Amino acid sequence: MQRYKVTFMYDGTNFAGFQRQPNKRTVESVLTQVVNKMAKKPTPAIVIYGSGRTDAGVHALAQVAHFDFPFIIPADSMRKGLNSMLPMDMEVLKVEEVAETFHARYDVSGKRYLYRMDLGEFRNPFKRNYTGHWKFPVDLGKINQALGDLVGEHDFTSFVASGAQTRTFVRTIYEATCHIDEANNELVFEFYGNGFMYNQVRIMVGVLIEIGSGTRPVHDILRLYEVKDRRQARRTVPAAGLYLKHVYYQGEDPAHPTKLPQHQR
């Protein structure tokens, strides 16, 4: 039995999220089917363990999962074999043979998300599945001031959807940036932290875009920490603009080497 770590990307447009759901096409179910087919449908079936969930319509540039395979295949042969059977909206980027103690979810030390917001006057039909959309003027300087209030350890109760399943709403954000992609007329947000909860990034972007548009005070994020009221954060931007960019594990990031504490997973 060999444990494999797989890093893969997917276009989330036609997936009902990552996690397996009855009668729905999900990333986990598609990958599980392909891995079991490669292993000639063993009993019991091979189980896929992902680094975490993504919602319907959310994309991944580098999601991570692991599974135990009943016989040894060279890592690059495994990559090629999986890609030969996966649908066109998924691709395995890298396969690694790892120790049986490695866990794709429990060994995570951090994640990096990207959000793209199209600034065109009207919704671009070729971007509608890959960006959010905001047609109003924005002040990048105000957004960048507000981003500083996100960095550090905070209670993000106001920034989490009601369906979040977690023991605590405290998380640490190490980096939060925003720039304008002039070529594509987009705002590009990036967040790196030790973990993110259900809809957290999409709600944070919603607050930031309102700050940039002048409908919220620049430092309103500090007030939202205090009130701990999801309703006051208001907006959740569309899933289409969100990308899981990178999953970090112990030893990959010397600045933040510690895996996420169990109570925050």
Residue, then its C-alpha position, 0 to 999 in steps of 0.5 A: m500500500q502506497r500513499y500518494k499526495v496529488t496536487f491538481m487544478y480544476d475549473g469549478t464552473n460545472f462542479a457542485g463543490f469539492q465534497r461528495q454529495p448524492n447525485k451531484r458532480t463534485v471534485e471529490s467524487v470524480l477523482t475518487q471514481v478515476v483513482n478506483k478505476m486505475a486500481k481496478k475497483p478494489t474492495p474496499a474502495i479507495v477514499i480521497y482525503g482533500s485539504g479542504r472543501t471548495d464551494a460550487g463554482v469556486h476554482a482551484l489552481a493547486q488543490v491537494a489530496h491524498f489516497d492510499f493505493p493498493f500497489i506502487i506506481p511511479a509518481d509521474s506514471m500515476r500523474k499521467g494515468l490520472n490525467s488520461m482519465l480525468p475530465m477536461d475541467m480537471e488536471v493533476l499537476k504533481v504526484e508525490e509518494v509520501a509517508e503513511t503519516f502524511h494527511a492532506r487536511y490535518d497537516v495543512s499549515g496555511k492556504r492562499y486564495l485569490y479573488r478576481m473582480d472584473l471592473g467593466e461597465f457590463r458583465n463580460p460573457f467570457k468572464r462570467n464564470y471566472t470573475g466577480h463583477w463590480k461596475f462602480p468606481v473604486d479607490l485602491g488606496k482605501i482598499n489597501q488601507a483596509l487590508g492592513d486591518l485584516v492582517g493578524e489574529h482576529d475573530f472573524t465571526s462577522f465574516v463567516a456564513s451561517g453554515a460554517q462548521t468550526r469550533t472557533f472563528v479565530r484565524t490568522i491572516y499573514e498577508a492580504t493584498c490587492h492590485i489592479d490588473e490593467a491588462n484585464n481591467e480587474l481588481v485582484f485580491e490575495f489572502y494568505g492565512n492559516g485557514f479560512m472558513y465557509n465563505q470567509v474570503r468572499i465576505m471579506v472581498g465584499v466588505l473591501i469592495e464597499i470600502g473602496s467604493g466609499t459606502r463603508p468607512v476605511h476602517d470598518i473592519l475593526r468595527l465588524y470584529e467587535v460586533k460579531d454580526r454576519r448581517q453587518a458585513r452584508r455582501t457575499v461576492p460571487a463564487a466564480g471569482l474565487y481561486l484556491k491558489h496554494v496549500y502550504y504544509q509544514g516545512e514549505d513555508p519557513a515563516h509560518p511552519t506550524k500546522l493549523p491547530q486541531h480546534q481551528r480545522 
